[in-house]
Amino acid sequence: MLKIIKILSNQYKYYYNLLYNYNVDLRYFKKLRWNLSQFKIQISKYNNYGLGLFNYNLLEGFLLGNLLTIEKKIEYEILLLYVKTNKIRL
């Protein structure tokens, strides 16, 4: 059963740890300066709007972004979208 849940500011380590389990992805995002500190900064922002994707209560991915108001219109700026991969051996 899929659920989408809003990310709360005190949960930044939980979402970062999804990357931590996939070394190749973690190295890639660290090169882009998405380390634990950056996750904390982003998720703690007042205009942050992040969502977590869960499948049977297991985190499968997340979306981080900002809600912006430009000329009286609300827009969503996507900063990071990540979905873990499941490698299947045949």
C-alpha positions as CSV (number, residue, x, y, z in Angstrom):
1,M,0.0,0.0,0.0
2,L,1.5,3.3,-1.1
3,K,1.4,6.4,1.1
4,I,2.7,9.9,0.6
5,I,3.5,11.8,3.8
6,K,4.8,15.3,4.4
7,I,8.3,15.5,5.7
8,L,8.7,17.1,9.1
9,S,11.8,19.1,10.0
10,N,13.0,16.7,12.7
11,Q,13.1,13.8,10.2
12,Y,16.0,14.9,8.0
13,K,18.3,12.0,9.1
14,Y,15.7,9.4,8.2
15,Y,15.4,10.6,4.6
16,Y,19.1,11.1,4.2
17,N,19.7,7.5,5.4
18,L,17.8,6.2,2.4
19,L,20.7,7.6,0.2
20,Y,23.2,6.2,2.7
21,N,22.1,2.6,1.9
22,Y,23.1,3.1,-1.7
23,N,26.7,4.1,-1.9
24,V,26.8,5.0,-5.5
25,D,23.8,7.3,-5.1
26,L,25.2,8.8,-1.9
27,R,28.5,9.7,-3.6
28,Y,26.7,11.3,-6.5
29,F,24.6,13.5,-4.2
30,K,27.5,14.4,-2.0
31,K,29.2,15.7,-5.2
32,L,26.2,17.9,-5.7
33,R,26.6,19.1,-2.0
34,W,23.6,17.2,-0.7
35,N,25.1,16.0,2.5
36,L,23.5,15.5,5.9
37,S,23.9,19.2,6.8
38,Q,22.3,20.3,3.5
39,F,19.3,18.0,4.2
40,K,18.9,19.5,7.6
41,I,19.1,23.1,6.2
42,Q,16.6,22.4,3.4
43,I,14.0,20.5,5.5
44,S,14.2,23.1,8.3
45,K,13.4,26.0,5.9
46,Y,10.0,27.8,6.4
47,N,9.2,27.4,2.7
48,N,10.3,23.7,2.4
49,Y,7.7,21.3,1.2
50,G,9.0,17.8,1.1
51,L,7.1,14.5,0.6
52,G,8.1,10.9,1.4
53,L,6.9,7.9,-0.5
54,F,6.2,4.8,1.5
55,N,5.3,1.3,0.5
56,Y,3.9,-0.7,3.4
57,N,5.6,1.7,5.8
58,L,9.0,1.3,4.2
59,L,10.5,4.5,2.7
60,E,10.9,4.1,-1.1
61,G,11.7,7.7,-2.1
62,F,11.2,11.4,-1.4
63,L,10.8,14.8,-3.0
64,L,12.4,18.0,-1.6
65,G,11.4,21.4,-2.8
66,N,10.3,24.9,-1.9
67,L,6.9,26.6,-2.1
68,L,7.4,30.1,-3.7
69,T,5.1,33.0,-4.2
70,I,5.8,34.8,-7.4
71,E,3.5,37.6,-8.5
72,K,0.7,36.3,-6.2
73,K,1.0,32.8,-7.6
74,I,2.2,29.9,-5.6
75,E,4.8,27.7,-7.4
76,Y,6.7,24.6,-6.4
77,E,10.5,24.5,-7.0
78,I,11.7,20.9,-7.1
79,L,15.2,20.6,-5.7
80,L,15.7,16.8,-5.3
81,L,13.7,13.8,-6.3
82,Y,14.9,10.4,-5.3
83,V,13.5,6.9,-5.6
84,K,15.6,3.9,-4.5
85,T,16.3,1.2,-7.0
86,N,15.8,-2.5,-6.3
87,K,18.4,-4.5,-8.1
88,I,17.2,-7.9,-9.0
89,R,19.5,-10.8,-9.9
90,L,18.4,-13.2,-12.5
